[in-house]
Amino acid sequence: MSYVDYTVGAPVVDKAAPDGPIETRWERRRFGVKLVNPANKRKMHIIVVGTGLAGGSAAATLAELGYRVSSFCYQDSPRRAHSIAAQGGINAAKNYRNDGDSVYRLFYDTVKGGDFRARESNVHRLAEISRQIIDQCVAQGVPFAREYGGLLDNRSFGGAQVSRTFYARGQTGQQLLLGAYQALERQIDAGGVTMYPRHEMLELIVVDGHARGIVARDLITGETRSHLADAVVLASGGYGNVFYLSTNAKGCNVTASWRAHRKGALFANPCYTQIHPTCIPVSGDHQSKLTLMSESLRNDGRVWVPERKGDDRNPNDIPEDERDYFLERQYPAFGNLVPRDIASRAAKNVCDEGRGVGPTGLGVYLDFAEVISRLGRPAVAAKYGNLFQMYQRITGEDPYQVPMRIFPAVHYTMGGLWVDYDLQSTIPGLFVVGEANFSDHGANRLGASALMQGLADGYFVLPNTIGDYLATYKHGPVDPDAPEVKQAEADVAERVDTLLSINGERTVDSFHRELGHIMWEQCGMERTDAGLRKALDRIPELRKEFWENVKVPGTGVELNQSLERAGRVADFLELGELMCLDALHRTESCGGHFRGESQTEDGEAARDDENFSYAAAWEYTGRGEAPVLHKEDLTFEYVTPSQRSYK
C-alpha cells in the first residue's frame, strides 16, 4: 500500500475553542480554565523541548509561576536556538504611527495573508496579545529602535499597509531571544529550571494515553535515558531543512515533532511551506544552507530585473527605462511589500522568462540607490548596516554601490503538529508552541509574525492553558520501570543500533541532498499532479536505500554528529512523503501552496473554498503505510474569504 491510498477518518474538532464575540473569546477562555494553586504547582513537573523564543519564554514563565521545569536543547547553550537568526522585526498592533492600525486590522491582515486557511479565534488572540508582548520585552530591556521623540519606532512589512513592525536594526530575533534567555537563566539560577544542553529528544513517552516524558540522548557522552514529567511541551521549531537548502540553521530538524506524530499526535498542513523572496542566491553545489536577507529591506529596496532577456550588463549601466520594477508594476497598491508568497512567485516568473540576473540567472535585483540618494548613506546604514555588512562578506559585493541579488528560498513552515485552542495536541498532556504547531498562519505567514507567535505562545497562552490540563487530569508519578518507559528506551536503542550497523556506502548528507532536490523541484514554489506523483514514487525508494546503504561511522557512546544527522534525515524521509501527499490531495492553490493546475488567468493562486476550507490533520499508521486524513473545518464569521488582491 502506498501513501496515495490514504483514507479519510473522522473529523478533528477543536473542543477547547470558545464561541461568542471574537473580541472576548480569549478573556473568557482564560477565566474558564481551571487553576492550580501555588503549593500544587511546586509539586508538578513540566518538560520543555527547545529554547527558542517559544520554548525559552515558556520555560521561564512556567518556572516563574512555580512549576518545576526541565528544559532541553541540542545546542551548547539556550541562546544558540535558531530564533536568534531572525532579522527584521516583530508585529504588534500598537498603532504608534497613528496610521489606522488596530487589533482588528492585524487580525484581518493575518487571516487574509494566510489566504483564509487559519482559525479566526487563534489569529484574533494573537493580535490581542501582540500589544502585551512589546511591553513585556521593553520591560526586559530589549533595545528596540526608537524615534527622535523617544517612542518605539516601526517599519512596514509585506502584506500590510500600516507600519506595525518593531525592530532592533537587523538583529530583532537576537535581542528578543536574549531577553527570553535572561529570564530563563534567572530561573535556572533560582532552581526553577533544570537545563539540559546538548541533549536531543529521540522519543515521546506515552502512558495511559497521556504524554508523560521523553527519551533524550546526551550528545556529548551518547548516554540515552528517560526523563519523566506531568506534561511535555514541544517548542522544537519548523521542518524547512527537509529541503536541505533553506535559511534554517543546519541543526534544525523535525525529529521531536515526528516522534510525537508516530506516537499519535496528528500532523497538520505539512505542505504549507513558506518561500522567502529575499535570500542570497545559491552559488554552487558546495552550499549546505542559504542566507536570509531581511524582509525589512523591501521597505526601501526596489526589486527589478532588466526588460530584455539575457541582459548581463552591470546593473548600474542599465538605464531606468530598460528596467522592470515588476512588483511595483504588478501590485501598485502594495508594490515591493506584497506578501512573501506573491513576491516569491513573481521573482520566479521573471527568472523563468529568462530575465533573471547573476551567474545562474536565478536572481533579481534589490536596489537601494534611490533611498541612498534621498536620505544619504548614514541614514540607510543606521537602519540596515549589519545586513549590508553580512551581504558584502558573503558575496564580496558592496550593496551601497551595486544592487543586492536575491532569490526565493525555503524559510518557514506553517504546518506542524495539530493543536487545539489551548495549544494541546491530540495526545493529552502534549502541548506544542511556536513554529512546531500549525495554528496561526494559515497557508502563508506574514513577515514579522513568527517572533510574535513564538512569544505569544510562550509568555501568555501556554502558561494559562496548561494549568487547565494539570488541574483536570490527576495522575501519580510514572514508575521508571513502567513497560511504556522501557519500550520507548528500547525503541531508541534499536534505532541507534540499526543506523550504526548498516555500514553502507552512501553518506547521510548525500541522501539528505537528494531528498532536498526532490522536494524543491516537485514540492517547492510550484507543485503539479505529475511532479508530486513522481516524488511519491521516488521518496520511498530513497528511504529504502537509506536503511540499506547509509554509512554512519563511529559509535553510539560518544559525540557522533553523523549519527545525529542520520536520525534526523531518517525522519525527513518520512516527513517528505507526507508533505507531498498533503500537497497532492489539496488540488487548490492557497498561499505558499501553489498548484500549477489551480491558478487565475493572471497567474495568482486560485483557492477552492467549497472543497478545501479545512485544516488537513494526518494520522500516522506506520512507516510507508497510507496515513489517515482528519479534517478540521474552518469557519469564517468575521472575515469573508475572497480572492486575495494586493493590486
Order of alpha helices (4+ residues) and beta strands (2+ residues): beta-alpha-alpha-beta-alpha-beta-beta-alpha-alpha-beta-alpha-beta-beta-beta-beta-beta-alpha-beta-beta-beta-beta-alpha-alpha-beta-alpha-alpha-beta-beta-beta-alpha-alpha-alpha-alpha-alpha-alpha-alpha-beta-beta
